[in-house]
């Protein structure tokens, strides 16, 4: 009768992974019932299945601790007989729960996000933590709505062993986001959907674990309320999503979760980032320009031809990249004979105010003749390669290198002098401005090593999440390989992020400038060191649409500098697709065209899409002051650069499922065409006023309506939100030239005839240099500027101001002096031209 009372949506799997018989299920003390519904487990826990019970509970003003004792001998090795639950009330809006074996002393400190401490909790605390000795779980409740944020009480399924941890819980989510990286919908499906996280080199594929590891989700509760749960663990993980519930399974300790309660989505983001020590990068200004690359350049001359035709077409263009074609035998830190003059070409780039980025893989060739290849020889001397399971010799795999590959151990403190030596030596040959880190999941073309892997509990753990290949060492290293920081089993998911952190530091030392690193493999905190591109996406309309979801979610994880390969990497693009993808890609924070060696040329000139590409990139370059300022605001205020519409309209549930539009900050809405042949875009605008960025035409939004915006073949709809002062700059063909040009303002007034904006400005490349901030505001028919910080002097002017929408204007004064003006009574625009207003001198503009 107990089993029959369990609702379909509250069945939590008692027999994960593998076929189950009724007899085997009942032997575990669980319920068995077949189901015609896809994904519903046949074998499930009864509600009274208390695997652990509390033996003591202690509560203070800012924490709860409880001791737990095992009740059943569960069928997993090394079950922890006694556990200690600790709950820290970090602040009024953040609470951290962790469970460890009683003998453990503390949480592991990896990537600096496990350093937790209690804080001051006031009468305004947003949550209640509920724990009861009669139950085996806990509950967190949002006080003002009485919403249960998480409830793991009396639903069974809690398991804690050395290599398998499971906890099920009920959730209040209207919609769920996160749990990346992998090709998935946004919001996530909660219809018995498994999200597996384990860094893996694979073309983005539905239901497969991808390049990154982001064990955090945002839950939209409805009514404007949201929270974020961040799981502080780096082991391979399954998240099983079912209606109104989630089961978390991982293969190593601890069980630790930080909850950020907002109450709004943006507030939850801010709390989560600060709790996990996100300190997002401000990239070099030049890196916000347009980048061009392909796998398949035949020689320096081939590269120069593409570069020359792109520049001759007048397309804004800042950075030329090269893939592994430039290497000798595809070995890091080498130049092949067709690219022997690449260094001279890079010098020409620099003379033109442009930049250069080469690819670099972590794999080092392990089979070059002794004394001929310093990256291997010095690595052996310095003892910095990942070892095999015996810990004596480097583990040998196979990646792009001719015969064999060894892998630097980026958790080893000695890696820094090694990496400095290698990069500094190569920089003298090729004066690169940044680095592109690929294949660092780490990828391996054999499973484990060329000699295979030993048979042990690391290679065959008691539970294997639903990873591609059904084995943890599939196309990566053996799990029992040894790093300075632990077994590969322990550090696999952070390998690429640690490499990015080391590379970022080394670049700053070599160049003495702000580093630029783009990484494929990633996890939480990668945004502190590097940007990310979404990997080997296909040249399809579907993958182009998917990229919007990808960049929104990556921004939630603190990865602001993100983009997909414009026009796609795998397969042949088409003219119409590439034209629209360039329009979308011009609004990726990281904007790069790149494709494979077996695909057609897809640079804009080769496809004959010069006019539309030039148009949209000139718009991007004019908006770079705003984009650059968003990165500064992100670093200082923990605000994502890319935002979904529900950040702006959290109380409108219609915004929760919008995944084809996105915002830059809270001022600019991008509405790309994502289907072939369309010349309009169906757009959600919420209850807000918007203005067309091209014409300043006013559009009054209504959340109950969907708007069709005109999108001719050469145009992507972009809207400026009312209440925004948009600081823009006259664009040129490089960021170097653009930064010398005058500024202009678009002032989009709201219903109260008010607007605000700001500019962050510096030299664009110093690591901790001087900077200036200028604030703009409109009130009482007056636009004012206020120089807040003026440490960086740049001597530029505002030469045009556009203000809209106004009913009438009779006269205008600038700094109390009468000024000429143009007012269009039809478009209701006030335009001031031919100005010479110094940016760093406060001014006021008043209209009557």
PyMOL commands that set and color helices and strands:
alter all, ss='L'
color gray80, all
select helices_A, chain A and resi 8-10+22-27+265-275+285-288+300-312+324-326+337-339+342-351+374-382+415-429+468-470+488-511+526-528+541-556+575-585+604-607+610-622+624-637+645-648+653-655+735-738
alter helices_A, ss='H'
color red, helices_A
select strands_A, chain A and resi 31-32+43-44+52-59+63-70+82-89+94-101+127-130+139-142+147-151+159-160+165-170+175-180+193-197+212-222+225-231+237-242+245-250+255-260+290-292+319-322+355-361+363-365+405-407+434-438+482-483+486-487+517-519+522-523+531-533+562-563+565-566+591-593+642-643+662-664+668-671+680-684+689-692+698-700+706-710+717-721+724-729+743-748+755-762+771-779+782-790+797-804+812-814+817-819+822-824+829-832+837-838+844-847
alter strands_A, ss='S'
color yellow, strands_A
deselect
rebuild
show_as cartoon
